[in-house]
Amino acid sequence: LQGLMPGDASVDGQHLWLWGRWIHITDVRHARDCAGEDAYIFTPHAEALKPGHPSFVDNMVLFHRLWRARVPVIVREARGRISWTPAVMRRVTKQYREDRDNDAKKKAQDAAQKRGGGSGEERGEDMEEDNGGEAGQEEAKLRKKQDREATLEVLSCSTWQAVQMTEDAFFEHYRENKGVDPKKIGATPARPNEHIMLKVKDWPPEDDFKRVMVRHNKEFHESIPLPMYTHTTCAPLNLATLMPDWTNPTDLGPKTYIAYGQIEEHEDYECDSVTKLHQDMSDAVNVLVHNQLGEDEALTIRHGTQRAGQDPRYGNAGAVWDIWSVPDASLLRGYLQEHAHEFLHRGQPVSREELMDSIFDQKFMVTKRHRIRMAQTQQPPSQQQQAQQQGCEARPIHPWHFEQYQDEAVFIPAGCPHQVRNLRSCLKVAADFVPPEAMPQCLSMAQRLRRCFKEEQAKQLEQLPEGEELAEVPDNSLYHDKLQGELIAVTSTAQLMALALPATIPCLPGSPLPQLKHPRPLHNQLMAQLKRAREAVPSDAGAYTAGGAEEGWQDGAIAGGEAGV
């Protein structure tokens, strides 16, 4: 084995030497489309990650090694038995609305019967005759509500403005796979005669996914890879599932995302169906459950050493991803800050002065032109100076660049900046999870969000007339800690202490997972320790390591105040 280099092929050509072992070529995918050192993504089959499979132990050891290093992973063939086509999804939501409205109508009739007396049939006849009565008005309200919910609020990828259109029209254009004529929805295109790409976030709109799509929710949790990590309610390695009900647990999903797509990437104006560059505080798994293919189109799944980006259609995949490593996040921020004016957001060049955080603000889509520039060996002097100020060395920045096919689950580590571009109409289901490996990024990003939040408030105060007070910050602020990472750390610690030390911490008898009998005092004590640890971190140094990477708190800051936690 001496002299083997990563990416070297075996004698039979069926295995590659990666991560210190031989990996079959179907279990890896080349993930670099620009010049530079080759990079690969681990792509095991979903069955090979289930207990009982001959390769389960080896695959889990490698997955754990990569996940601790904050490296993304793709799991192939993560499919269940139920169809996820738009037609099936719409049929389920329509049935949900009808059942809900019938229940509401029956309750209204029962209430009217109790108030007015008489038999149900007599009251029903009276209500049918008296359309202006209370029951008739209630039924009219239900019809209006049903009509309103059949209308979707969709986002235009050209202007990033919300537009209204019916479900029928949205899914009709979804099947056509070419966007929608802006005249049909009263929208403004980025260029004349340009079809607009549309997307719907968090569908269905009328209620929670788990309530509306009951069978699909069950199927998703049964087929999702690595349920010990990813299950949203009962995963032993998902610390967020240990949060007691009284803490208002974080919503982990699943959530559905539906969007159009197009093959060509546009450099000079916004019109592509994209999820712009951002960072998540939690780990996430994103499953592409439906990819709209034409009648004469078939998938050509790339694997092994076949270079990424050689085929502009990416083998008829549904989406293409770019994921940057956690250590590269600070360098990426510096590049975007330096070249902000070259990017467009809502049709206008990005203003460097208005940027609070170039990744948290979600205003950038890094196209291939910029990826090539970031991959250059020699960085510009301004970039080198900024890297030196952050305590890290200026170096080429390379993302993992790869495509996602139908029934593939992409695992995204917390703290890794990433972006997605849809190549064709597709439907994805995603869920969040918080394993122990993600906690350093969760806490580090919570501090950065807190600083951005304070800076945002300070800017708003400067713009207020003298004597006026700052209004309450809306819940949709980009700088809110929606994950509640510190609360997850504290409550999961308390729960695991109760499990590991039942003699010292009273638990509820007979509980499958011991719950603290008196959790609030211990919770408050742990929160106080965490607060003291946070205050012990020097404000000028921040909470980041000396190397500029954002993967954890300084050892000295942790050792003092958080020893108890």
Summary of the structure (lengths in Angstrom):
residues: 565
radius of gyration: 26.3
end to end distance: 43.6
largest distance: 91.6
contacts: 1720
relative contact order: 0.12
helix: 39%
strand: 16%
